Amino acid sequence: MRPKDPDARGSSVPSPSSMTGVSIINLVKKFGSTVAVAGVDLWIESGSLFFLLGPSGCGKTTLLRMIAGFETPNSGMIRFGDREVTKHPPEKRDAGMVFQGYALWPHLSVFENVAFGLRVRKVPNADLQRRVGEALELVQMNGYEDRKPTQLSGGQQQRVALARALAFRPSVLLLDEPLSNLDAKLRLEMRSEIRRIVDDAQITTIYVTHDQEEALSLADQMAVLRDGKVIQTGGPRELYDQPNSRFTASFLGETNFIEGTVESVDSEGTTVSSPLGNLRSNRILEHAAVGDVISLSLRPEALRVIDPENNATNPPSGWNRTSTAVTRSMFLGETAQLELRGDGDTSLKVLELHPRVVRSAGSPLDVAVDPADVVLLSE
């Protein structure tokens, strides 16, 4: 989790002692015969920005709605800190929700939209005025109090929705694909704003998305879901560099999958026989034995192009090296995307940084990869 500066908090921000972790224990949700969430267990650290990531239909939004109280689980438990909230209605959970479509009242001003939850809770007017002002200041929307949502841009509406969720000082903030309705430029701007707001508020935040770039750039911790189950949890770099399955490896960015047979295993790693030759990995796959067929994941950016006319491109001793031929090259400015073919019609995608040479189809090309970047997968 990123460190927080306690001196940067305003009076509207919960103190560290009031921050709340979230426990999800063996949670199950069925819709008829369809199992949407299948026995999920998660621990979400107090004050962290935690992502639920996965493709459409994986159960992430259903899981979020159960945490919010909008869906009732068939079994399992949800705890906010020491308090079980599994059967509590939404208004009794102390959670703020930001919906995908913002759900702002079009006939109410920005001020009244943000004040709505406070009025429902019968907060005294003086306190209400102060909290709305603090929430709008936190999302940098002070000065827009009298405008209607239709007079705001998509990014501004998103900020107002965040302010409304934060105004009553919830212990948990829930975000359901909050950037999906914004254009690409606004999404990039709002990513850093959401990170800033969560850090300033020091509030436990659970964020649902199918956008892996969003999750990798923002999350403290994340869970990858598939078919209602958690496939893997951990930090963004851990999941990207050390996926535990083909699904996680392919969902979090682009990769090359190579089938191979385990040749040897020792205390320093594993050697795998593959169509690209023997590939050495400094990793050991649990329960993998000599003769087992496994998958290898090689990220395109981990493969280094070797230029025979430039000694600086020669790989360090111990790196894996293989010979290929170029089938296609696409110049992208700062990189070139190469499609290569090795022995046995094995295809590889490679990202060449700062390309200086035009790679024509059919030209031979050697590439190398560090054993640290050869990831072993059992499934």
N, C-alpha and C positions, 0 to 999 in steps of 0.2 A: 504494500500500500504506500502511496506517495506521502511524504511527511507533510504535516499541516503546520501552519504558523499561527499559534493561538492569538498573537497580537493583531492578526489581520481580520479577526472575526468582529462583526458588528453585533449590536444588542439583539438583533433578530435571529442570531445563529445559536443553535443549541450548544451547550457546553459539552466537552468531551465526556463528562460523567453521565450525560443524558443520552449519549449515542447508544444505539441498539443493534446488536447482531441478530441475524435471522437464521433459525434452524428449520429445516424441512426434513421430516423423518418418514420414510417409507410411504410417500404420498401416492395415492392411486385415484384416477378419475376415469370413469367409463361413461360413454354415451351409448346406451343400449348394449350391443355386443362389441362396440368399438372401444378399445382401450386407448385413451388419449394420453394419459400419463401413467407410467407403469412402474410404481415403486421407487420414486425418486428420493434420494437422500442428498442433501446439500447443507453446508455450513457457510454462511455469508458473513464475513467479518464486519464488526462495527465500524462505521465510517467509510467503508470501501465502496468503490464503483464496480459492481459485479454484473457481468453480461451473461444472458441466456441466449445462446447462438445456435442456429440450425436452420434447415430448409423449411419451406412451407409444409405444415402438417406434422411437424416433429413434436408438438405439444408445448412449445415454449410460451405461447400466449395463454393457453389454458392454465399452465402452471402459474403464470403471473396473475391471472384472474382469480385463482384460488388463494394466492397470497393476499390479494386485495380484498377478498371476501365476496366477489361477484359470482363465483362458482363454489359449490360445496363438494369436497372430496368424498369419495366412497369410503376411503380409509386413510389412515396416516395422521400426521400431526404437523402443525405449523406453530412455531414459537417466535415471538418478538422478545428478545432478551429472555427473561425468566417467565414471561407471561404467555400462556397458551391462548392462541386466538383462532384455532381451527373452526370453531362454530360461531364465532362472533360476526355480527353483521358488519359491512364495510365501515359504517360511521363509528363503530366501537373499536376499530383496530389501530387508529392513530397512524394511518398510512395515506400519503398523498399520491394521487394517480394522475399522470399526464397521458391522455389518449392519443392514438395515432391521428385522429381528425381534430384534435385540440378541444372540441366540444365547448367552445365559448358561446355565451348567449349573445346573439347578434343585436338584440334590442337594448342591451345593457352597455354602459360605458366600460372602459378598461378598469376604472376604479371599482365599479360595482361587480364586475366579473371576478376580480381578485378578492373582493370582500364577501363574496357569496357564501363560502364555507364558514367564515367568521360569523356572519349573520345567522346562519343555521344553528351555530353553536352558542348564539346569544352572547357574544363577546361585547362588553360595554363599548360605547361609541368612541370614547377617547382612545382606548386600547386598540380598537378596530382601525381607527385612522392611522395610528402609529405603525401597526403591523403591516397594513397595506402599503404605506410609504416605504417601509423597510424592505418589503418583498420586491416592490418595483425598483427600488434602488439596487438591490442585489442583482436583478436581471437587466439593469441599465435601461429601464423603461420609465423612469420618473420624468414627468413632463408630458406624458401621454394619457394622463388620468381621464380626461374628458372625451377622448376619441372612442368611436365604436369599432368593433373588430373589423368591419368592412372597410374601414379607413386605414388599415394596417397591412403591411406586407406579410408574406408567409412567415418569415423569420421573426417579425415582431409579434405575430399571433402566437408563435411557439414560445416566446419569452413570457407573454402574458399567461399562457397556460402553465408554465413553470412557476410563475409568481403566485398564481392561485393555489397551486399544490403546496407551495412553501409557506404561504401566509399564516396558516394555523399551526406551524411548527411541528410537522409530523415527525415521528421517530424513524419512519421508512419512506423513501420516495420511490415510486414505481413508474417506469417509462416504457410505453408500448410503441416501439418503432417510431420515436418522436420526430425523426428527420425524413421519413419516407415521402412526405408530400412536398419537400423542398427541392429546388433545382440543385445541380451539382455544386455550384459556387456557394450557395447558402448553406448546404450541408457541411462543407468544409469549415465555414465560419462558425456554424453552430456547434460543431464538435468541440472546438476549443472553448466555446462559451459554456457548454454543459460541464466540461471538465473543471473550469474555473468556478462555476456556481456550486458544484458538488464539493469542491475543495474548500471554498469559502464557508459554505453552510455546515461542513463536516457532518453530512447526513448519509446514513446507509442507503445506497441507491441500487436498485435492480433494474436492468436495462435490457429489453428484448429487441433483438434485431436478427435479420438474416444476412446482414452486410458484414462480411469478415473484416474488411478494411476498417470499418467503424470500430469493431470490437478490438482489433489488434492495436489500434492507435489510442484507444481511450481506457481500456479495462485495467483494473488492478488484478482481478481474477475473472475467470470465465468458465462456463460449462458448455460443452458441445452436446447437443441432444439429437437423437434420431429415433423415430418410431416410439416416442414417449419415454425413452430411456436416456440416462446420462452416459455418454460414451467416454468422456474424459473431462477432467477439471484441472485447472492450474493457471499460471500466469500466461500472458500472450506469447512471450518468447519461448516459454517451456513447451506450450502446445504446438507452436510453429516448428521449433527445432527438434522436438521429441514426441511426435505423434505416436499414439499407441495402436493405430489402425489405418488402413487405407482410406477409410471414410474421413477421419480427422485430417490426414495429410492432404487429401484432395480438396476438402472443404475450405481449409485455411490456406488459400493461395494455390499456385500452380506447382505441379511436381511431375517427375518422370518415374513411372513404376517399371521395375525390371524384375523378372522372375529369376530365381537362382537356387542352387543347392548348396547347403552348408558343407564346406570342405574340411574346415578345422575350427576348433574353439580353444582359446587359451586365456590366460589371465589378462592379456592386454587387448583382446578383441576377437573378431570372427573373420574368417576368410570364406568368401562365397564364390562358387563357380557360376558364371553368368554368360550370356551371349556377348558381353563386352569384355570377356576375359575374367580372370580372378580378381575380385574386388575385395579389398581389405577394409574393414570397419573397426573402429576402436570401441564399438559397442558390443554387448553380449545380450542376446535375446533369451529371456527366461524360458526354460524348458526346451530350447532348440538344441538338437543333437546332430551330429554328423550324418549326412544323408537326407535331412529334412529339406523339403522345398519351402522356401520363404519368399517374401517380396522385399525389394529394396526401394526406398524413396530417395531420389536425387533431385534437389531443387535446381531449377534452371540457373539461378544466380550463383550456385555453388560450383558449377562446372566452369573451369578456366580454359579458355582457348589458348593453344600453344602456337606461336608464330615462329617458324624455323629461322626466320631472318632477324628475330629479336630475342636475344638471350634472356632479357628481363622477364619474358613470359614463361621461361622454363619452371616447372613446378619444383617445390622443395623435395628433398629426398624422402621417400616413404609414401608419396602421393600415388594414387591409382592413375594410370594413363591408358587411354584406348584410342584406336584409330577409327575415324568415321569419314563420311563424305557429306558435303553440303547438298541438301535437297531444295532448300529455300532460305532466303535471307530477306528480312524486312528491317529497313533503317528507321529508327524511331527517334533520332536526334541524339540524346545522351546515351542510348543503348541501341544495339541491333538484336533483333530476335531471330535466332538461327534455328532451323530445323535440320537435323542431321540424321544420317542412317548408318548404323554399325553393322556388324556381322549378324547374319540371321534375320535381316530386315528389322532389326531393333531400331526404333526411332527415339530421338532425343531432342528436347527443346533446351536451348542454351541462351542466356542473356549475356551478350558481350558488352562490357562497359566501355564507353568512349571509343567507339569503333573507328579505325583509321583505314581499314582495308575493305574493299568491296569483295564479298564472298560470292562467287558465281556458282550456280548449280553444277554439281558434279566434281567440284574441286575437293581434294583430300584435306582433312583437317584432324589434327590430334587434339584431344581435350583431356583434362586431368581433374581429379577431385580429391580433396582432403579426406582421409579415412574418418575424420570427425563428422563429416557431412554425409556419410553413407548410413542411412537410417534403416534399421532392420524391422520388418513388420511381420507378425504372425498371421494377420488377417487383413 
